[in-house]
Amino acid sequence: MYSDSIVLIPTYNERENIAKMIDTVMALPHAFDLLIIDDNSPDGTASIVREKIAQYPKRLHLLERAGKQGLGTAYIAGFRWALERPYLYIYEMDCDFSHPPTKLMELYEACHKGGADVAVGSRYISGGRVKNWPLGRIAMSYGASLYVRVITGLPVKDTTAGFVCYRREVLESMELDQIRFRGYGFQIEMKYTAHCLGFKVVEVPITFEDRVLGSSKMSSSIFGEAFLGVLDLRRDKMKGTFPKGKRKV
């Protein structure tokens, strides 16, 4: 028996966080299933997940990949796994507690009862904020979202957010093999694709707190991909070659 909701969490070297994250999600009042997508973490993250599966045999699942292949491909693999099963709401979130698990409930309500097709946990709308980031990193992140909005017209204030709920129909309407970004630009492309296909994207305020345990996966190449890729998305939209998929009726 499946829940109506599945949370996807990509992992690479998250042994400090994974057990606590699993227990936290499993304790929420709504029954969220959980799929961990592990890219062959050398620190044994997957082994911890396998131990926890014995504790939550019906609700916790593990998808193991051969190596570190990028955030976007991890989520695409997770989406395909979820769409083979009868889940109605499919979520993305990080393992490091920067995304507050309790806010899964509000993302769920936004899509289940609030009329949203995509609900984004947002740092940059009223009520949202960032904790424990240096000012320079906040400025870079906020500036990136502003840049995306100016170039694309996407009406989302936190365009790079990685805490998201999709209604099943949104992912079914996309041609997932046509999503081109692998790093954090993936988050921009997914929101822009959903918007351009006519789906309603709403934002739910969250407090984003920098990780306490483990190491960040951010790099300059991630920002480079996103910066140049946004120009490509806008160009292809103007040419009529983006997005690929079925528009909402």
Buried (B, 14 or more C-beta within 10 A) or exposed (E): EBBBBBBBBBBBBBBBBBBEBBEBBBEBEBEBBBBBBBBEBEBEBBBBBBEBBEEBEEBBBBBBBEEBBBBBBBBBBBBEBBBEEEBBBBBBBBBBBBBBBEBBBBBBBBBBEBEBBBBBBBBBBEEBEBEEBEEEBBEEBBEBBEBBBEBBEBEBBBBBBBBBBBBBBBBEBBEBEEBBBBBBBBBBBBBBBBBBBEBBBBBBBBBBBBBEEBEEBEEEEBBEBBBEBBEBBBEBBEEEEBBBBEEEE
